[in-house]
Amino acid sequence: MEDAELTPQELAVLALERRGWATPGAKERAIREELGLAPVRYYQLLNALLDAPRALAHDPVTVNRLRRVRDVRRDEREG
């Protein structure tokens, strides 16, 4: 599925990540209400999506930004 189009759910996850959030609670609420997902499941999907070449091809700015954030957080945990 690496070369396939993004699914509607994957597109919705990327669209949600492009939005700005006043508070963390607002984002968590949107995840539940708009996508019908538990936040834990959402972040699992997002993390997998960040490694998918098709996501990078679709939205390189968002995917690269989120990869940088993920890498910084990983380095902070490990270091």
Backbone hydrogen bonds in HBPLUS format (Angstrom, degrees):
<---DONOR---> <-ACCEPTOR-->    atom                        ^
c    i                          cat <-CA-CA->   ^        H-A-AA   ^      H-
h    n   atom  resd res      DA  || num        DHA   H-A  angle D-A-AA Bond
n    s   type  num  typ     dist DA aas  dist angle  dist       angle   num
A0004-ALA N   A0001-MET O   3.05 MM   3  5.05 154.7  2.12 106.0 114.0     1
A0011-LEU N   A0007-THR O   2.92 MM   4  6.22 160.7  1.96 158.5 163.9     2
A0012-ALA N   A0008-PRO O   2.96 MM   4  6.15 151.2  2.04 143.1 151.1     3
A0013-VAL N   A0009-GLN O   2.94 MM   4  6.24 149.4  2.04 147.2 155.4     4
A0014-LEU N   A0010-GLU O   3.08 MM   4  6.36 165.4  2.10 152.0 154.7     5
A0015-ALA N   A0011-LEU O   2.94 MM   4  6.11 156.2  1.99 146.3 153.5     6
A0016-LEU N   A0012-ALA O   2.92 MM   4  6.07 155.1  1.98 144.7 151.2     7
A0017-GLU N   A0013-VAL O   3.04 MM   4  6.29 151.5  2.12 146.2 154.0     8
A0018-ARG N   A0014-LEU O   3.11 MM   4  6.38 130.9  2.37 140.7 152.9     9
A0018-ARG N   A0015-ALA O   3.20 MM   3  5.21 136.4  2.41  95.4 107.2    10
A0019-ARG N   A0016-LEU O   3.25 MM   3  5.52 150.8  2.34 104.5 112.6    11
A0026-ALA N   A0023-THR O   3.14 MM   3  5.39 131.5  2.39 102.7 114.3    12
A0028-GLU N   A0024-PRO O   3.10 MM   4  6.42 165.9  2.12 156.1 159.8    13
A0029-ARG N   A0025-GLY O   2.95 MM   4  6.08 156.4  2.01 146.1 152.5    14
A0030-ALA N   A0026-ALA O   3.01 MM   4  6.21 155.6  2.07 143.1 149.6    15
A0031-ILE N   A0027-LYS O   2.92 MM   4  6.19 154.2  1.98 152.5 159.6    16
A0032-ARG N   A0028-GLU O   3.16 MM   4  6.45 158.8  2.21 146.3 150.8    17
A0033-GLU N   A0029-ARG O   2.81 MM   4  6.00 175.2  1.82 159.2 160.9    18
A0034-GLU N   A0030-ALA O   2.79 MM   4  5.32 155.8  1.85 138.2 146.7    19
A0035-LEU N   A0031-ILE O   3.25 MM   4  5.32 140.7  2.41 116.7 127.8    20
A0037-LEU N   A0031-ILE O   3.42 MM   6  6.03 176.0  2.42 135.7 134.5    21
A0036-GLY N   A0032-ARG O   2.98 MM   4  4.65 127.4  2.26 110.6 122.2    22
A0041-ARG N   A0038-ALA O   3.01 MM   3  5.37 115.8  2.44 108.9 123.6    23
A0042-TYR N   A0038-ALA O   2.97 MM   4  6.26 159.4  2.01 157.1 163.9    24
A0043-TYR N   A0039-PRO O   2.96 MM   4  6.21 164.1  1.98 155.7 157.8    25
A0044-GLN N   A0040-VAL O   3.08 MM   4  6.33 145.0  2.20 142.1 152.0    26
A0045-LEU N   A0041-ARG O   2.96 MM   4  6.24 161.6  1.99 153.4 157.5    27
A0046-LEU N   A0042-TYR O   2.82 MM   4  6.09 161.7  1.85 153.9 159.7    28
A0047-ASN N   A0043-TYR O   2.96 MM   4  5.97 163.3  1.99 140.9 145.3    29
A0048-ALA N   A0044-GLN O   3.15 MM   4  6.37 161.7  2.18 148.0 152.4    30
A0049-LEU N   A0045-LEU O   2.88 MM   4  6.05 153.7  1.95 148.1 156.5    31
A0050-LEU N   A0046-LEU O   2.94 MM   4  6.21 144.7  2.07 151.1 160.0    32
A0051-ASP N   A0048-ALA O   3.13 MM   3  5.48 146.5  2.25 105.3 114.8    33
A0052-ALA N   A0049-LEU O   3.02 MM   3  5.10 161.2  2.05 107.6 113.7    34
A0055-ALA N   A0052-ALA O   2.99 MM   3  5.41 134.3  2.20 110.1 122.0    35
A0056-LEU N   A0052-ALA O   3.27 MM   4  6.70 157.6  2.32 152.2 158.5    36
A0057-ALA N   A0053-PRO O   2.92 MM   4  6.17 156.6  1.97 149.7 156.3    37
A0058-HIS N   A0054-ARG O   3.05 MM   4  6.13 144.9  2.18 133.6 142.5    38
A0059-ASP N   A0055-ALA O   2.95 MM   4  6.11 166.1  1.97 157.8 160.0    39
A0063-VAL N   A0059-ASP O   3.03 MM   4  6.14 174.1  2.03 165.1 166.4    40
A0064-ASN N   A0060-PRO O   2.91 MM   4  5.75 162.3  1.94 141.4 147.2    41
A0065-ARG N   A0061-VAL O   3.03 MM   4  6.11 156.5  2.09 144.4 151.3    42
A0066-LEU N   A0062-THR O   2.94 MM   4  6.14 166.6  1.96 154.4 157.9    43
A0067-ARG N   A0063-VAL O   2.87 MM   4  6.04 149.2  1.96 147.1 156.2    44
A0068-ARG N   A0064-ASN O   3.02 MM   4  6.23 155.2  2.08 144.6 150.3    45
A0069-VAL N   A0065-ARG O   3.06 MM   4  6.40 160.9  2.10 151.0 155.8    46
A0070-ARG N   A0066-LEU O   2.91 MM   4  6.06 164.2  1.93 147.5 152.2    47
A0071-ASP N   A0067-ARG O   2.85 MM   4  6.05 158.7  1.90 149.1 155.0    48
A0072-VAL N   A0068-ARG O   2.96 MM   4  6.20 159.6  2.00 152.3 157.2    49
A0073-ARG N   A0069-VAL O   3.01 MM   4  6.25 167.1  2.03 154.8 158.1    50
A0074-ARG N   A0070-ARG O   2.89 MM   4  6.09 155.2  1.95 148.6 156.1    51
A0075-ASP N   A0071-ASP O   2.91 MM   4  6.09 159.6  1.95 148.0 153.4    52
A0076-GLU N   A0072-VAL O   2.92 MM   4  6.17 152.7  1.99 148.7 156.4    53
A0077-ARG N   A0073-ARG O   3.04 MM   4  6.27 153.2  2.11 145.4 151.9    54
A0078-GLU N   A0074-ARG O   2.98 MM   4  6.19 155.0  2.04 149.4 156.4    55
A0079-GLY N   A0075-ASP O   2.76 MM   4  5.62 143.2  1.90 144.9 154.4    56
